[in-house]
Amino acid sequence: MEPLRTGAAEKLGIRLDQTQLDQFHRYYLEIADWNSRVNLTSVAEREQVQTWHFLGSLAVSAAFPPGLTRSGGKVLDVGSGAGLPGLPIKIAFPMLTVTLVEATAKKTAFLAHVTRLLGLGDVEVITARAETMAHDPMHREGYDVVLSRGVARLAVLAELTLPFCRLGGVTVAQKGRGIDDEIRQAGTAIAAMGGRLVEVVKVAVEGPAAAGALVVLEKVGPTPERYPRRPGIPAKRPL
């Protein structure tokens, strides 16, 4: 796990101890073992997983509100897939409470398995569509940070993520470089969800899966009850 250890320290300022590096190593082994059966990721080579997936996931912490990782804030990972970025964030910042939501049951089975195997507390794994779960009072507007890693265009992500944010909370969407047009096209959706664009944070990590920018949206007003629309509609008819 040397590329992960040095990359986290030098590029992100995150110091991982030996216990955390061991957890990341076991996490990688489980991804490699399950990937042929569940199709978790197209990138499964050891060093690429460390640099693209693990470092790319840890990079989202650059957009976290100050003090969140020490205060035990609540983080939601929408469309978690193989647990990225939510599980690496939990390993690196164990004080956080993390919820992973994923629509595919085979993938949530993997997430639950890895969570138990690594002995991670305060992690909840939920099999659900974000469009449905966001109307559950237990989750609606209940999170300090909502994460999403390349699952859709920003206009769609705004509708799928901002309803989960508490007022004053943030959504962090990992995107590639050259996203100015996408941000402009998402303006209507962001405003309709009660959000506003705060900043775009550039991150120095490798690989297309890691993304080169973090789009940070702040929740400044409540999301109208009609949003998000029913499953599939945000992607088919973006606002």
C-alpha positions as CSV (number, residue, x, y, z in Angstrom):
1,M,0.0,0.0,0.0
2,E,3.0,2.3,-0.5
3,P,1.5,4.3,-3.4
4,L,-1.6,5.0,-1.2
5,R,0.4,5.9,1.9
6,T,2.7,8.3,0.2
7,G,0.1,9.7,-2.1
8,A,-2.3,10.4,0.8
9,A,0.4,12.1,2.7
10,E,2.1,14.1,0.0
11,K,-0.9,15.1,-2.2
12,L,-3.7,15.2,0.3
13,G,-2.1,15.8,3.7
14,I,-3.7,12.6,5.1
15,R,-1.5,10.4,7.4
16,L,-2.6,6.8,7.3
17,D,-1.4,4.6,10.2
18,Q,-0.6,0.9,9.8
19,T,-4.0,-0.3,10.9
20,Q,-5.6,1.9,8.3
21,L,-3.2,0.7,5.6
22,D,-4.0,-2.9,6.6
23,Q,-7.7,-2.2,6.2
24,F,-7.1,-0.7,2.7
25,H,-5.1,-3.8,1.8
26,R,-7.9,-6.2,2.9
27,Y,-10.4,-4.0,1.1
28,Y,-8.4,-4.3,-2.1
29,L,-8.2,-8.1,-1.8
30,E,-12.0,-8.2,-1.4
31,I,-12.5,-6.0,-4.5
32,A,-10.3,-8.3,-6.5
33,D,-12.0,-11.4,-5.2
34,W,-15.6,-10.2,-5.8
35,N,-15.0,-8.3,-9.0
36,S,-15.4,-11.2,-11.4
37,R,-18.7,-12.2,-9.8
38,V,-20.3,-8.8,-9.1
39,N,-18.5,-6.5,-11.7
40,L,-17.6,-3.8,-9.1
41,T,-15.1,-2.0,-11.2
42,S,-13.3,-2.0,-14.5
43,V,-10.1,-1.0,-12.7
44,A,-8.9,-3.8,-10.4
45,E,-5.1,-3.9,-10.7
46,R,-3.5,-3.3,-7.3
47,E,-1.6,-0.1,-7.9
48,Q,-4.4,1.5,-10.0
49,V,-6.9,0.7,-7.2
50,Q,-4.7,2.5,-4.8
51,T,-4.1,5.6,-6.9
52,W,-7.3,5.9,-8.9
53,H,-9.9,4.5,-6.5
54,F,-8.6,4.9,-3.0
55,L,-6.7,8.2,-3.4
56,G,-9.4,9.5,-5.6
57,S,-12.0,8.8,-2.9
58,L,-9.9,10.4,-0.2
59,A,-9.6,13.5,-2.3
60,V,-13.2,14.4,-1.6
61,S,-12.2,15.3,1.9
62,A,-10.6,18.5,0.5
63,A,-14.2,19.9,0.1
64,F,-15.4,18.9,3.6
65,P,-16.5,21.7,6.0
66,P,-13.7,22.5,8.6
67,G,-13.6,20.2,11.5
68,L,-16.1,17.7,10.1
69,T,-13.8,14.7,10.2
70,R,-13.1,15.2,13.9
71,S,-16.6,16.0,15.0
72,G,-18.3,12.8,13.9
73,G,-20.4,14.3,11.1
74,K,-22.9,12.3,9.0
75,V,-21.8,11.4,5.4
76,L,-24.0,9.8,2.7
77,D,-22.5,8.1,-0.4
78,V,-25.1,8.0,-3.2
79,G,-24.6,5.3,-5.8
80,S,-21.7,3.8,-3.8
81,G,-21.0,0.8,-6.1
82,A,-17.8,-0.8,-4.7
83,G,-17.9,1.6,-1.7
84,L,-16.2,4.5,-3.4
85,P,-15.8,7.1,-2.1
86,G,-17.6,6.3,1.2
87,L,-15.6,3.4,2.6
88,P,-12.1,4.9,2.0
89,I,-13.4,8.1,3.7
90,K,-14.6,6.0,6.7
91,I,-11.3,4.2,6.9
92,A,-9.3,7.4,6.9
93,F,-11.7,9.3,9.2
94,P,-13.2,6.8,11.6
95,M,-15.1,9.5,13.6
96,L,-17.5,9.9,10.7
97,T,-20.9,8.2,10.5
98,V,-21.2,6.9,6.9
99,T,-24.2,5.6,5.0
100,L,-23.8,3.8,1.7
101,V,-26.8,3.7,-0.7
102,E,-26.7,1.5,-3.8
103,A,-29.5,0.2,-6.0
104,T,-27.9,-3.1,-6.9
105,A,-28.4,-5.8,-4.2
106,K,-25.2,-7.8,-5.2
107,K,-23.2,-4.7,-4.6
108,T,-24.7,-3.9,-1.3
109,A,-24.0,-7.5,-0.3
110,F,-20.4,-6.8,-1.0
111,L,-20.5,-3.5,0.9
112,A,-22.0,-5.2,4.0
113,H,-19.5,-8.0,3.8
114,V,-16.5,-5.6,3.6
115,T,-17.8,-3.4,6.4
116,R,-18.1,-6.4,8.7
117,L,-14.7,-7.8,7.6
118,L,-12.9,-4.5,8.3
119,G,-14.6,-4.0,11.6
120,L,-16.0,-0.6,10.7
121,G,-18.5,0.8,13.1
122,D,-21.1,3.5,12.3
123,V,-21.6,2.4,8.7
124,E,-25.0,1.7,7.3
125,V,-25.5,-0.1,3.9
126,I,-28.9,0.5,2.2
127,T,-30.2,-1.1,-1.0
128,A,-32.4,1.6,-2.6
129,R,-32.8,4.1,-5.3
130,A,-31.8,7.6,-4.3
131,E,-35.1,9.0,-5.8
132,T,-37.1,6.8,-3.3
133,M,-34.9,7.0,-0.3
134,A,-34.7,10.8,-0.4
135,H,-38.4,10.9,0.5
136,D,-37.9,8.9,3.7
137,P,-38.0,11.3,6.7
138,M,-35.2,9.3,8.3
139,H,-32.8,10.4,5.6
140,R,-34.3,13.5,4.0
141,E,-32.2,16.6,4.8
142,G,-30.3,14.6,7.4
143,Y,-26.7,14.6,6.3
144,D,-23.8,17.0,6.7
145,V,-22.1,15.9,3.4
146,V,-23.5,13.9,0.5
147,L,-21.0,12.4,-1.9
148,S,-21.4,11.1,-5.5
149,R,-18.7,9.8,-7.7
150,G,-19.3,10.2,-11.5
151,V,-22.8,8.5,-11.6
152,A,-24.5,11.1,-13.7
153,R,-24.3,14.7,-15.1
154,L,-24.4,17.4,-12.5
155,A,-28.0,18.4,-13.2
156,V,-29.1,14.9,-12.4
157,L,-26.8,14.6,-9.4
158,A,-28.2,17.8,-7.9
159,E,-31.7,16.2,-7.8
160,L,-30.4,13.0,-6.5
161,T,-28.2,14.4,-3.7
162,L,-29.3,17.8,-2.5
163,P,-32.6,16.5,-1.0
164,F,-30.4,14.5,1.5
165,C,-28.4,17.6,2.7
166,R,-29.3,19.4,5.8
167,L,-29.5,23.1,5.6
168,G,-25.9,24.3,5.6
169,G,-24.7,20.9,4.5
170,V,-22.9,20.3,1.2
171,T,-23.0,17.9,-1.8
172,V,-19.6,17.1,-3.2
173,A,-19.7,15.7,-6.8
174,Q,-16.5,14.3,-8.3
175,K,-16.1,15.3,-11.9
176,G,-13.5,15.4,-14.6
177,R,-11.8,18.6,-15.8
178,G,-13.5,20.9,-18.3
179,I,-16.9,20.9,-16.6
180,D,-17.9,24.6,-17.1
181,D,-20.7,23.8,-19.6
182,E,-22.1,21.0,-17.3
183,I,-22.1,23.4,-14.4
184,R,-24.0,26.1,-16.4
185,Q,-26.5,23.5,-17.6
186,A,-27.1,22.4,-14.0
187,G,-28.0,25.9,-12.6
188,T,-31.8,25.4,-12.8
189,A,-31.6,22.0,-11.0
190,I,-29.3,23.2,-8.3
191,A,-31.5,26.2,-7.5
192,A,-34.7,24.1,-7.6
193,M,-33.2,21.7,-5.0
194,G,-32.4,24.6,-2.6
195,G,-28.7,24.6,-3.5
196,R,-26.1,27.0,-4.7
197,L,-22.6,26.4,-6.3
198,V,-19.9,27.2,-3.7
199,E,-16.7,26.3,-5.5
200,V,-14.9,23.9,-7.8
201,V,-11.9,22.4,-6.0
202,K,-9.1,21.0,-8.2
203,V,-7.5,17.8,-6.9
204,A,-4.0,16.4,-7.7
205,V,-4.8,12.7,-8.1
206,E,-4.2,10.3,-11.0
207,G,-6.5,8.5,-13.3
208,P,-9.9,9.2,-15.0
209,A,-11.7,7.3,-12.2
210,A,-10.3,9.6,-9.6
211,A,-11.7,12.8,-11.3
212,G,-9.9,16.1,-11.4
213,A,-12.4,18.4,-9.7
214,L,-14.8,18.5,-6.8
215,V,-18.0,20.5,-7.4
216,V,-19.2,21.7,-4.1
217,L,-22.9,22.6,-3.7
218,E,-24.3,24.1,-0.4
219,K,-27.8,23.5,0.8
220,V,-29.2,27.0,1.4
221,G,-33.0,26.3,1.3
222,P,-35.3,23.3,1.8
223,T,-35.9,21.0,-1.2
224,P,-39.6,21.1,-2.3
225,E,-41.5,17.9,-1.4
226,R,-42.0,16.9,-5.0
227,Y,-38.2,16.4,-5.5
228,P,-36.6,14.2,-6.4
229,R,-39.0,12.9,-9.0
230,R,-39.8,9.2,-9.3
231,P,-37.0,6.7,-10.2
232,G,-35.5,7.2,-13.6
233,I,-37.1,10.6,-14.3
234,P,-34.2,12.8,-13.2
235,A,-31.9,11.1,-15.7
236,K,-34.5,11.0,-18.5
237,R,-35.7,14.5,-18.1
238,P,-33.0,16.6,-16.3
239,L,-34.3,20.0,-15.0
